[in-house]
Amino acid sequence: QVHLVESGGGLVQPGGSLRLSCAASGSTAGINSMGWYRQAPGKERDLVASITRDGLTNLAASVKGRFTISSDNPWNTLYLQMNSLKPEDTAVYYCTAVANWNTRSWGQGTQVTVSS
């Protein structure tokens, strides 16, 4: 019932910055939390950051101090500000939302490539 579309991915040099956006539509009033996952080639999809409806955030240790997650209230757009990017940040980044009755929705993903 929640539809998510990511944007903002691309190619950036090490040390550069990028901002990802996730546009939410559908039953957004029922969203309890949103977040970002990423998946590198041949690796598992891992949580990068999450945010609750009251603004509490959680960041993976590998991105703490470099990435910031934020969202509109009511839920409309989710953001991931990425600074001091490293080659190991290269991955497909996925937006996700958890709504009423523990229903999870996923976006299609956006590619982030960090290379010089």
Secondary structure by P-SEA (a helix, b strand, c coil): cbbbbbcccccccccbbbbbbbbbccccccccccbbbbbcccccccccccccccbbbbbcccccccccccccccccbbbbbbcccccccccbbbbbbbcccbbbbbccbbbbbbcc
